[in-house]
Amino acid sequence: MAKFCEICGKGKNKANHWKKIMSKLDPVRTYFQKPNLHSVKVDGKKMRVCSDCRKKLIKEGNI
């Protein structure tokens, strides 16, 4: 399964954990933030969309 939204293309983001060391902040480790994906049927086709696109589809009445 894809790890990105099939409508807007939102994917993973790179982020850092920060730790304060002697009055300054240093990145300790890097990790990835993943989008909040949902499986939704749109026009009889199963898609994985993010929560923002899902809300838009519900508002438009496509789901």
MODELLER restraints for C-alpha pairs under 7 A, 6 or more apart:
rsr = mdl.restraints
at = mdl.atoms
rsr.add(forms.Gaussian(group=physical.xy_distance, feature=features.Distance(at['CA:3:A'], at['CA:11:A']), mean=6.45, stdev=0.5))
rsr.add(forms.Gaussian(group=physical.xy_distance, feature=features.Distance(at['CA:4:A'], at['CA:10:A']), mean=5.41, stdev=0.5))
rsr.add(forms.Gaussian(group=physical.xy_distance, feature=features.Distance(at['CA:4:A'], at['CA:11:A']), mean=4.42, stdev=0.5))
rsr.add(forms.Gaussian(group=physical.xy_distance, feature=features.Distance(at['CA:5:A'], at['CA:11:A']), mean=6.71, stdev=0.5))
rsr.add(forms.Gaussian(group=physical.xy_distance, feature=features.Distance(at['CA:5:A'], at['CA:37:A']), mean=6.90, stdev=0.5))
rsr.add(forms.Gaussian(group=physical.xy_distance, feature=features.Distance(at['CA:5:A'], at['CA:48:A']), mean=5.94, stdev=0.5))
rsr.add(forms.Gaussian(group=physical.xy_distance, feature=features.Distance(at['CA:5:A'], at['CA:49:A']), mean=4.56, stdev=0.5))
rsr.add(forms.Gaussian(group=physical.xy_distance, feature=features.Distance(at['CA:5:A'], at['CA:50:A']), mean=5.48, stdev=0.5))
rsr.add(forms.Gaussian(group=physical.xy_distance, feature=features.Distance(at['CA:6:A'], at['CA:47:A']), mean=6.77, stdev=0.5))
rsr.add(forms.Gaussian(group=physical.xy_distance, feature=features.Distance(at['CA:6:A'], at['CA:48:A']), mean=6.13, stdev=0.5))
rsr.add(forms.Gaussian(group=physical.xy_distance, feature=features.Distance(at['CA:6:A'], at['CA:49:A']), mean=5.81, stdev=0.5))
rsr.add(forms.Gaussian(group=physical.xy_distance, feature=features.Distance(at['CA:7:A'], at['CA:49:A']), mean=6.51, stdev=0.5))
rsr.add(forms.Gaussian(group=physical.xy_distance, feature=features.Distance(at['CA:10:A'], at['CA:35:A']), mean=6.91, stdev=0.5))
rsr.add(forms.Gaussian(group=physical.xy_distance, feature=features.Distance(at['CA:11:A'], at['CA:34:A']), mean=6.65, stdev=0.5))
rsr.add(forms.Gaussian(group=physical.xy_distance, feature=features.Distance(at['CA:11:A'], at['CA:35:A']), mean=6.15, stdev=0.5))
rsr.add(forms.Gaussian(group=physical.xy_distance, feature=features.Distance(at['CA:12:A'], at['CA:32:A']), mean=6.10, stdev=0.5))
rsr.add(forms.Gaussian(group=physical.xy_distance, feature=features.Distance(at['CA:12:A'], at['CA:33:A']), mean=5.51, stdev=0.5))
rsr.add(forms.Gaussian(group=physical.xy_distance, feature=features.Distance(at['CA:12:A'], at['CA:34:A']), mean=4.62, stdev=0.5))
rsr.add(forms.Gaussian(group=physical.xy_distance, feature=features.Distance(at['CA:12:A'], at['CA:35:A']), mean=6.30, stdev=0.5))
rsr.add(forms.Gaussian(group=physical.xy_distance, feature=features.Distance(at['CA:13:A'], at['CA:32:A']), mean=5.39, stdev=0.5))
rsr.add(forms.Gaussian(group=physical.xy_distance, feature=features.Distance(at['CA:13:A'], at['CA:33:A']), mean=5.01, stdev=0.5))
rsr.add(forms.Gaussian(group=physical.xy_distance, feature=features.Distance(at['CA:13:A'], at['CA:34:A']), mean=6.59, stdev=0.5))
rsr.add(forms.Gaussian(group=physical.xy_distance, feature=features.Distance(at['CA:14:A'], at['CA:31:A']), mean=6.03, stdev=0.5))
rsr.add(forms.Gaussian(group=physical.xy_distance, feature=features.Distance(at['CA:14:A'], at['CA:32:A']), mean=4.64, stdev=0.5))
rsr.add(forms.Gaussian(group=physical.xy_distance, feature=features.Distance(at['CA:14:A'], at['CA:33:A']), mean=6.32, stdev=0.5))
rsr.add(forms.Gaussian(group=physical.xy_distance, feature=features.Distance(at['CA:15:A'], at['CA:30:A']), mean=5.78, stdev=0.5))
rsr.add(forms.Gaussian(group=physical.xy_distance, feature=features.Distance(at['CA:15:A'], at['CA:31:A']), mean=5.47, stdev=0.5))
rsr.add(forms.Gaussian(group=physical.xy_distance, feature=features.Distance(at['CA:15:A'], at['CA:32:A']), mean=5.84, stdev=0.5))
rsr.add(forms.Gaussian(group=physical.xy_distance, feature=features.Distance(at['CA:15:A'], at['CA:33:A']), mean=6.80, stdev=0.5))
rsr.add(forms.Gaussian(group=physical.xy_distance, feature=features.Distance(at['CA:16:A'], at['CA:27:A']), mean=5.87, stdev=0.5))
rsr.add(forms.Gaussian(group=physical.xy_distance, feature=features.Distance(at['CA:16:A'], at['CA:29:A']), mean=5.79, stdev=0.5))
rsr.add(forms.Gaussian(group=physical.xy_distance, feature=features.Distance(at['CA:16:A'], at['CA:30:A']), mean=4.51, stdev=0.5))
rsr.add(forms.Gaussian(group=physical.xy_distance, feature=features.Distance(at['CA:16:A'], at['CA:31:A']), mean=6.17, stdev=0.5))
rsr.add(forms.Gaussian(group=physical.xy_distance, feature=features.Distance(at['CA:17:A'], at['CA:27:A']), mean=5.66, stdev=0.5))
rsr.add(forms.Gaussian(group=physical.xy_distance, feature=features.Distance(at['CA:17:A'], at['CA:28:A']), mean=5.52, stdev=0.5))
rsr.add(forms.Gaussian(group=physical.xy_distance, feature=features.Distance(at['CA:17:A'], at['CA:29:A']), mean=5.51, stdev=0.5))
rsr.add(forms.Gaussian(group=physical.xy_distance, feature=features.Distance(at['CA:17:A'], at['CA:30:A']), mean=6.42, stdev=0.5))
rsr.add(forms.Gaussian(group=physical.xy_distance, feature=features.Distance(at['CA:18:A'], at['CA:25:A']), mean=6.09, stdev=0.5))
rsr.add(forms.Gaussian(group=physical.xy_distance, feature=features.Distance(at['CA:18:A'], at['CA:26:A']), mean=5.55, stdev=0.5))
rsr.add(forms.Gaussian(group=physical.xy_distance, feature=features.Distance(at['CA:18:A'], at['CA:27:A']), mean=4.45, stdev=0.5))
rsr.add(forms.Gaussian(group=physical.xy_distance, feature=features.Distance(at['CA:18:A'], at['CA:28:A']), mean=5.57, stdev=0.5))
rsr.add(forms.Gaussian(group=physical.xy_distance, feature=features.Distance(at['CA:19:A'], at['CA:25:A']), mean=5.49, stdev=0.5))
rsr.add(forms.Gaussian(group=physical.xy_distance, feature=features.Distance(at['CA:19:A'], at['CA:26:A']), mean=5.53, stdev=0.5))
rsr.add(forms.Gaussian(group=physical.xy_distance, feature=features.Distance(at['CA:19:A'], at['CA:27:A']), mean=6.36, stdev=0.5))
rsr.add(forms.Gaussian(group=physical.xy_distance, feature=features.Distance(at['CA:19:A'], at['CA:28:A']), mean=6.28, stdev=0.5))
rsr.add(forms.Gaussian(group=physical.xy_distance, feature=features.Distance(at['CA:20:A'], at['CA:26:A']), mean=6.36, stdev=0.5))
rsr.add(forms.Gaussian(group=physical.xy_distance, feature=features.Distance(at['CA:35:A'], at['CA:50:A']), mean=6.48, stdev=0.5))
rsr.add(forms.Gaussian(group=physical.xy_distance, feature=features.Distance(at['CA:36:A'], at['CA:50:A']), mean=5.41, stdev=0.5))
rsr.add(forms.Gaussian(group=physical.xy_distance, feature=features.Distance(at['CA:36:A'], at['CA:51:A']), mean=6.01, stdev=0.5))
rsr.add(forms.Gaussian(group=physical.xy_distance, feature=features.Distance(at['CA:37:A'], at['CA:48:A']), mean=5.98, stdev=0.5))
rsr.add(forms.Gaussian(group=physical.xy_distance, feature=features.Distance(at['CA:37:A'], at['CA:49:A']), mean=5.32, stdev=0.5))
rsr.add(forms.Gaussian(group=physical.xy_distance, feature=features.Distance(at['CA:37:A'], at['CA:50:A']), mean=4.40, stdev=0.5))
rsr.add(forms.Gaussian(group=physical.xy_distance, feature=features.Distance(at['CA:37:A'], at['CA:51:A']), mean=6.34, stdev=0.5))
rsr.add(forms.Gaussian(group=physical.xy_distance, feature=features.Distance(at['CA:38:A'], at['CA:48:A']), mean=5.39, stdev=0.5))
rsr.add(forms.Gaussian(group=physical.xy_distance, feature=features.Distance(at['CA:38:A'], at['CA:49:A']), mean=5.47, stdev=0.5))
rsr.add(forms.Gaussian(group=physical.xy_distance, feature=features.Distance(at['CA:38:A'], at['CA:50:A']), mean=6.14, stdev=0.5))
rsr.add(forms.Gaussian(group=physical.xy_distance, feature=features.Distance(at['CA:38:A'], at['CA:51:A']), mean=6.87, stdev=0.5))
rsr.add(forms.Gaussian(group=physical.xy_distance, feature=features.Distance(at['CA:39:A'], at['CA:46:A']), mean=6.70, stdev=0.5))
rsr.add(forms.Gaussian(group=physical.xy_distance, feature=features.Distance(at['CA:39:A'], at['CA:47:A']), mean=5.71, stdev=0.5))
rsr.add(forms.Gaussian(group=physical.xy_distance, feature=features.Distance(at['CA:39:A'], at['CA:48:A']), mean=4.60, stdev=0.5))
rsr.add(forms.Gaussian(group=physical.xy_distance, feature=features.Distance(at['CA:39:A'], at['CA:49:A']), mean=6.60, stdev=0.5))
rsr.add(forms.Gaussian(group=physical.xy_distance, feature=features.Distance(at['CA:40:A'], at['CA:46:A']), mean=5.67, stdev=0.5))
rsr.add(forms.Gaussian(group=physical.xy_distance, feature=features.Distance(at['CA:40:A'], at['CA:47:A']), mean=5.38, stdev=0.5))
rsr.add(forms.Gaussian(group=physical.xy_distance, feature=features.Distance(at['CA:40:A'], at['CA:48:A']), mean=6.19, stdev=0.5))
rsr.add(forms.Gaussian(group=physical.xy_distance, feature=features.Distance(at['CA:41:A'], at['CA:47:A']), mean=6.09, stdev=0.5))
rsr.add(forms.Gaussian(group=physical.xy_distance, feature=features.Distance(at['CA:41:A'], at['CA:63:A']), mean=6.75, stdev=0.5))
rsr.add(forms.Gaussian(group=physical.xy_distance, feature=features.Distance(at['CA:42:A'], at['CA:62:A']), mean=6.46, stdev=0.5))
rsr.add(forms.Gaussian(group=physical.xy_distance, feature=features.Distance(at['CA:42:A'], at['CA:63:A']), mean=5.82, stdev=0.5))
rsr.add(forms.Gaussian(group=physical.xy_distance, feature=features.Distance(at['CA:57:A'], at['CA:63:A']), mean=6.20, stdev=0.5))
